[in-house]
């Protein structure tokens, strides 16, 4: 597959949607939904080789790094809409320098390229004042909310696909360790397929200024509900078991994390209730994909 360097004139002649993160679950779902709606898609990728399947689907492929304002500007120019999926840093350095580098590049590129509108993947709890792992998205919202074009921040719930970590213990031991506590507390969760579809729909809408859209799945899910769904999928008893809070720091460090506190505070936020949706329940968008559907896919992928 070949790519070429696009000039400003080339890009201005092609009104389409630029999708970052297209090789991941959410970005891929956004692109598939847009293509199904007959919309042209520009795949913004760091590694061209990983985008071969998207080129075969008819997408235009351009290369850009999410921390490189110049390449992002070229990728965003001439588009009617841009989907921003910032990379997640799960073990960030103090002060979130990795996220800040991406935020600065994205903001600069959007200012320079001036696309028609922007949909940015944020998170439930982006409004929280307490510093935690999701503060990376808080900083992103703060940096992009005064851009001159219409901006939507899509705030999805906890991803159901996070249960991929639980497949092996559920299958092999019948016990899934839970950092979400207490075990009977239901939290908002959503499938990445619903996130992608919602983002694609939002991109095709017209609005003014900044809006926040909060998204969750059909039902809220407790750790006990997750265990019951695994039991249904695996055909064996499965139960959830709390991981003691005092063990988290040592456990995360044993897994290779250097700065576990942001992750621990994120989990505290869900457990203590200060990471939650900001708006009223009636305004929260509901997805369609059930937890059991996601778990069956995860179990199948795990082999």
C-alpha positions as CSV (number, residue, x, y, z in Angstrom):
1,X,0.0,0.0,0.0
2,X,1.3,3.4,-0.9
3,X,0.7,6.8,0.7
4,X,1.5,10.2,-0.4
5,X,2.2,13.6,1.2
6,X,-1.0,15.6,0.8
7,X,-0.8,19.3,0.0
8,X,-3.2,21.9,1.5
9,X,-5.0,22.0,-1.9
10,X,-5.4,18.2,-2.1
11,X,-7.0,18.2,1.3
12,X,-9.3,21.1,0.8
13,X,-10.8,19.4,-2.2
14,X,-11.9,16.4,-0.1
15,X,-14.5,17.0,2.5
16,X,-14.5,14.0,4.8
17,X,-14.2,12.7,8.3
18,X,-10.8,12.3,9.8
19,X,-10.7,9.5,12.4
20,X,-7.8,9.1,14.9
21,X,-7.4,5.8,16.8
22,X,-8.9,3.9,13.8
23,X,-6.9,0.8,14.5
24,X,-8.5,0.4,18.0
25,X,-11.9,-0.8,19.0
26,X,-13.6,2.6,19.4
27,X,-12.0,4.3,16.4
28,X,-12.7,1.3,14.2
29,X,-16.3,1.3,15.3
30,X,-16.6,5.0,14.4
31,X,-15.1,4.4,11.0
32,X,-17.3,1.4,10.2
33,X,-20.4,3.3,11.1
34,X,-19.5,6.3,8.9
35,X,-18.6,4.0,6.0
36,X,-21.9,2.2,6.4
37,X,-23.6,5.6,6.2
38,X,-21.8,6.3,2.9
39,X,-19.5,8.9,4.4
40,X,-15.9,9.3,3.3
41,X,-13.3,8.5,5.9
42,X,-9.7,9.6,6.3
43,X,-7.8,7.1,8.5
44,X,-5.2,9.0,10.7
45,X,-2.5,6.5,11.7
46,X,1.0,6.4,13.1
47,X,1.8,3.1,11.3
48,X,0.7,2.8,7.7
49,X,1.1,-1.0,7.8
50,X,-1.6,-1.3,10.4
51,X,-4.1,0.6,8.2
52,X,-4.0,-1.7,5.2
53,X,-7.5,-3.1,5.9
54,X,-8.9,0.4,6.0
55,X,-7.3,1.4,2.7
56,X,-8.9,-1.7,1.2
57,X,-12.3,-0.5,2.5
58,X,-11.8,2.7,0.6
59,X,-10.5,5.0,3.3
60,X,-7.9,7.6,2.6
61,X,-4.8,6.9,4.8
62,X,-2.6,9.6,6.2
63,X,0.2,9.3,8.8
64,X,0.4,11.5,11.9
65,X,1.6,11.2,15.4
66,X,-0.8,12.3,18.1
67,X,1.9,14.4,19.7
68,X,3.0,16.0,16.3
69,X,1.0,19.1,15.6
70,X,2.4,19.6,12.0
71,X,1.3,16.1,10.8
72,X,-2.0,16.3,12.6
73,X,-2.7,19.7,11.0
74,X,-2.2,18.1,7.6
75,X,-4.4,15.2,8.5
76,X,-7.2,17.4,9.7
77,X,-7.2,20.0,6.9
78,X,-10.2,20.1,4.6
79,X,-12.4,17.8,6.8
80,X,-16.0,18.4,7.8
81,X,-15.4,16.6,11.0
82,X,-12.6,15.1,13.2
83,X,-12.8,12.4,15.8
84,X,-10.2,12.8,18.5
85,X,-9.3,9.6,20.3
86,X,-6.3,10.5,22.6
87,X,-4.0,7.7,23.6
88,X,-4.5,6.5,27.1
89,X,-1.4,6.5,29.4
90,X,-2.1,3.9,32.1
91,X,1.0,4.6,34.2
92,X,1.5,8.4,33.7
93,X,4.3,10.4,35.1
94,X,3.4,13.0,37.8
95,X,1.7,16.0,36.2
96,X,0.6,13.9,33.1
97,X,3.3,15.2,30.7
98,X,2.5,12.5,28.2
99,X,-1.1,13.6,28.0
100,X,-0.2,17.3,27.9
101,X,2.1,16.8,24.9
102,X,-0.8,15.2,23.0
103,X,-3.2,17.8,24.1
104,X,-1.0,20.7,23.0
105,X,-0.5,19.0,19.6
106,X,-4.2,18.3,19.1
107,X,-5.2,21.8,20.1
108,X,-2.7,23.4,17.8
109,X,-3.6,21.2,14.9
110,X,-7.4,21.8,15.3
111,X,-6.7,25.6,15.5
112,X,-4.6,25.5,12.4
113,X,-6.6,23.1,10.3
114,X,-10.0,24.5,11.3
115,X,-12.2,21.4,10.6
116,X,-16.0,21.9,10.5
117,X,-16.6,20.2,13.9
118,X,-14.9,18.0,16.4
119,X,-16.1,15.0,18.5
120,X,-13.6,14.2,21.2
121,X,-13.6,11.0,23.3
122,X,-13.5,12.0,26.9
123,X,-14.8,10.0,29.9
124,X,-17.3,9.6,32.7
125,X,-16.1,11.7,35.5
126,X,-14.1,14.2,33.5
127,X,-15.6,17.0,35.7
128,X,-14.1,15.5,38.8
129,X,-11.9,17.9,40.8
130,X,-9.9,15.1,42.4
131,X,-6.7,14.1,40.5
132,X,-6.8,10.6,39.2
133,X,-6.1,8.6,36.0
134,X,-9.0,10.2,34.2
135,X,-7.6,13.7,34.8
136,X,-5.9,13.3,31.4
137,X,-9.4,13.7,29.9
138,X,-10.2,16.6,32.2
139,X,-7.2,18.4,30.9
140,X,-8.2,17.6,27.3
141,X,-11.6,19.1,27.7
142,X,-10.3,22.2,29.3
143,X,-7.9,22.7,26.4
144,X,-10.4,22.2,23.6
145,X,-13.5,23.8,24.9
146,X,-12.7,27.3,23.6
147,X,-11.9,26.2,20.1
148,X,-13.7,28.3,17.4
149,X,-15.5,25.3,15.8
150,X,-18.3,23.2,17.4
151,X,-17.0,20.6,19.8
152,X,-18.7,17.6,21.4
153,X,-17.1,15.8,24.3
154,X,-18.4,12.2,24.4
155,X,-18.1,10.9,27.9
156,X,-18.6,7.1,27.9
157,X,-19.0,4.9,31.0
158,X,-16.5,2.2,32.2
159,X,-15.8,0.1,29.1
160,X,-17.3,-3.4,29.3
161,X,-14.2,-4.6,27.4
162,X,-12.1,-4.0,30.6
163,X,-13.4,-7.4,31.6
164,X,-10.9,-8.9,29.2
165,X,-8.6,-9.0,32.2
166,X,-11.1,-11.2,34.0
167,X,-11.6,-13.9,31.3
168,X,-8.7,-16.1,32.4
169,X,-9.4,-16.1,36.2
170,X,-13.2,-16.6,35.5
171,X,-12.5,-19.5,33.2
172,X,-9.7,-21.1,35.2
173,X,-10.6,-20.4,38.8
174,X,-14.2,-19.3,38.9
175,X,-13.2,-16.2,40.8
176,X,-12.7,-12.7,39.4
177,X,-10.8,-10.2,41.5
178,X,-12.6,-6.9,41.8
179,X,-11.2,-3.4,42.4
180,X,-14.8,-2.0,42.0
181,X,-16.3,-2.2,45.4
182,X,-18.7,-3.0,47.1
183,X,-19.5,-6.0,45.0
184,X,-23.2,-5.2,44.8
185,X,-22.7,-1.6,43.7
186,X,-23.7,-1.1,40.1
187,X,-21.7,1.3,38.0
188,X,-22.4,2.6,34.4
189,X,-20.7,0.5,31.8
190,X,-20.8,0.6,28.0
191,X,-19.6,-1.5,25.0
192,X,-17.0,0.0,22.7
193,X,-19.2,-0.8,19.8
194,X,-21.9,1.6,21.2
195,X,-19.3,4.3,21.8
196,X,-18.1,4.1,18.2
197,X,-21.7,4.2,16.8
198,X,-22.6,7.1,19.1
199,X,-19.5,9.1,18.0
200,X,-20.3,8.5,14.3
201,X,-23.8,9.7,14.8
202,X,-22.6,12.8,16.7
203,X,-20.1,13.6,13.9
204,X,-22.9,13.7,11.4
205,X,-25.0,16.1,13.5
206,X,-25.0,19.9,13.4
207,X,-24.7,22.0,16.7
208,X,-23.2,25.2,18.0
209,X,-20.6,25.7,20.7
210,X,-19.6,23.0,23.2
211,X,-21.8,20.1,24.2
212,X,-21.3,17.2,26.5
213,X,-22.8,13.8,25.7
214,X,-22.8,11.1,28.4
215,X,-23.2,7.5,27.3
216,X,-23.8,4.2,29.1
217,X,-25.0,0.7,28.2
218,X,-28.6,-0.8,28.6
219,X,-28.1,-1.6,32.3
220,X,-25.6,-0.6,35.1
221,X,-23.4,-3.5,36.2
222,X,-22.1,-4.5,39.6
223,X,-19.1,-6.8,40.1
224,X,-21.6,-9.5,41.2
225,X,-23.5,-8.9,37.9
226,X,-20.3,-9.3,36.0
227,X,-19.5,-12.6,37.7
228,X,-23.1,-13.8,37.0
229,X,-22.7,-12.9,33.3
230,X,-19.4,-14.7,33.1
231,X,-21.0,-17.8,34.7
232,X,-23.7,-17.7,32.0
233,X,-21.2,-17.4,29.2
234,X,-18.7,-20.0,30.6
235,X,-21.2,-22.5,31.9
236,X,-19.5,-22.7,35.3
237,X,-19.9,-20.9,38.7
238,X,-18.1,-17.6,38.9
239,X,-18.0,-15.2,41.8
240,X,-16.4,-11.8,42.4
241,X,-14.0,-11.2,45.2
242,X,-12.8,-7.8,46.5
243,X,-9.2,-7.0,46.2
244,X,-8.3,-5.3,49.5
245,X,-7.6,-1.5,49.1
246,X,-4.5,-1.7,51.2
247,X,-2.9,-4.2,48.8
248,X,-3.4,-2.1,45.6
249,X,-0.1,-0.2,45.7
250,X,2.1,-3.2,46.1
251,X,0.1,-5.2,43.7
252,X,0.2,-2.6,40.9
253,X,3.9,-2.0,41.5
254,X,4.5,-5.8,41.2
255,X,2.8,-5.6,37.8
256,X,5.3,-3.1,36.6
257,X,3.6,0.2,37.4
258,X,5.8,3.0,38.6
259,X,3.1,5.5,39.6
260,X,0.1,3.6,40.7
261,X,-1.6,6.4,42.7
262,X,-3.6,7.9,39.7
263,X,-5.1,4.5,38.9
264,X,-5.9,3.9,42.6
265,X,-7.6,7.2,42.9
266,X,-9.6,6.5,39.7
267,X,-10.9,3.3,41.3
268,X,-11.6,5.2,44.5
269,X,-13.6,7.6,42.5
270,X,-15.9,5.0,41.1
271,X,-16.2,3.3,44.5
272,X,-16.8,6.5,46.5
273,X,-19.1,8.0,43.9
274,X,-17.2,11.1,42.8
275,X,-16.5,9.6,39.4
276,X,-20.0,9.6,37.9
277,X,-22.0,11.2,35.2
278,X,-22.4,15.0,35.6
279,X,-25.9,15.3,34.0
280,X,-29.3,14.1,35.0
281,X,-30.1,10.4,34.3
282,X,-32.8,11.4,31.8
283,X,-30.2,13.1,29.6
284,X,-27.8,10.1,29.5
285,X,-27.7,8.3,26.1
286,X,-28.2,4.6,26.3
287,X,-26.4,2.1,24.1
288,X,-27.8,-1.2,22.9
289,X,-25.0,-3.8,23.4
290,X,-25.6,-6.1,26.4
291,X,-22.8,-7.2,28.7
292,X,-23.2,-10.9,27.9
293,X,-22.6,-10.1,24.2
294,X,-19.3,-8.4,25.0
295,X,-18.2,-11.2,27.3
296,X,-18.9,-13.8,24.7
297,X,-16.7,-12.0,22.3
298,X,-13.9,-11.6,24.9
299,X,-14.1,-15.3,25.8
300,X,-14.0,-16.2,22.1
301,X,-11.0,-14.0,21.5
302,X,-9.2,-15.5,24.4
303,X,-9.5,-19.0,22.9
